[in-house]
């Protein structure tokens, strides 16, 4: 991709994101927000590939990767023309350009994006469980949970690590990243009778919206209301810090108690999505 194509690429992505049958997971729907999210990846134009027909831009794919984790996140493909015709070579180009040590790959899209499902199935990529996106603009007014929840400290790292790996084994952030002040995460922990009982973590995204990435409670603390306390405490702090004063999160479809909790807090389900993975 050439730098001169940046605006045209953004226009194509935003146009496709407005349609659930063509929307991908990692970016939003507003042009300024999409631009901010892509800029947060670094020099994203350096790992972007495009297709064109008769001089017109018809497709885009962006390959983000982390060599330390050995995995990639493929943004797109977004195609304005004949979808599979352009999507297949775009995905091939993105995968071929990744560092040799990156062997685990993921693409993700709205559940309505049946063309993406067909592309992934044709490559033998496995579909994950559907995840639901919940949103609210009222989290900044959620109640204070008092002494049961506090700000995480570096000394909590080992306790968080054990639960983090058990609940989110293939996640995109390590505990050291969550507790790194330069990363900008808001992390809280819950205690029960002085013992670590769970954690929640999230941050303000590049587009200015708040996102709660992780919530987990130890088995010993289940049923004590600490999941709600963690969501309320972390969600309130994130929403207060976010310029848009909103809170977003995703949850697996099978986690029905969590879905019920979010809905009880006044969150609404806005979309559902599925990831397709290779090498995991």
C-alpha positions, 0 to 999 in steps of 0.5 A: 500500500502507498501512503497516498492511498490512506484516505481511500483505504479508510473510506473503503473500510468504513463503508464496509464496517457499516454493513454487519454482513461485511463488518470485521471485529477489530475496528469500529464504524466511525471514520475518525475512530477507525483511523485512531484505532489503526494509528494505534497499531503504529505504521499500519500502512507498512503492513497493509495490502490492497487490491484494485481493478481497472484503477479502482481500490476494491479491497484491503487487509491489514496484518497486525502481529506480535512475535513474542506471542507468535500470533497475528490478528488479520484485520479484514479482508474488506472488499467492495467488489466481488468478495471471495475473488479479492479476499483470498489473495489479500489474505494470502498476501498478509499471511505471506508477509508475516515474520516466520515465527508467527504461526498462529493466526486469527480473523474475526467478523460479525456472525452475519458475515457468512462470506468470511465464514466461508473463506475461513472454512475453505482454509480449514480455520476453526471457528470459535464460540460466538461472542456478544458485544455489550455497551453502556453509557451509564457505567460512570454512575455505577455504585462504588463497591467499597473495600472489597475491590482495590487498585491492582499492585505489582505484588498482585502479578503472580496471583493474577497470572494464574487466573489470567492463564486459566481463563484467557489462555490465548489472549492478546495481553500478558499480565506484565502488559496489564500492569505496565503503567505505559500501557494505560490499563486500569486494573482492579483486584477483589479480595475475600478475607484478605485473599486474592479473589479475582481481577478486572482490567480494561482501558480507554481505546485509541478511538476514545471509547472505554473497553473492559477486556478481562473479568475473572473470579477464583473458584473459591470466591464464586457466589460471593458477588465479587464478579459484579463488584469487579465489573462495577469498579473497573467499568466505572473507572474506565468510563470516567477516564474515557472521553466518550464516557462509555463502556464496551465489553465482549462475552462468550455466548455460553457464559449466560450468568455473565450475560445476565449480570451485564444486562442487570447492570443496564448494558445492551447487546449491540452485536455478535461476532466470531473469530476464525483461528489457525495454528492454535 
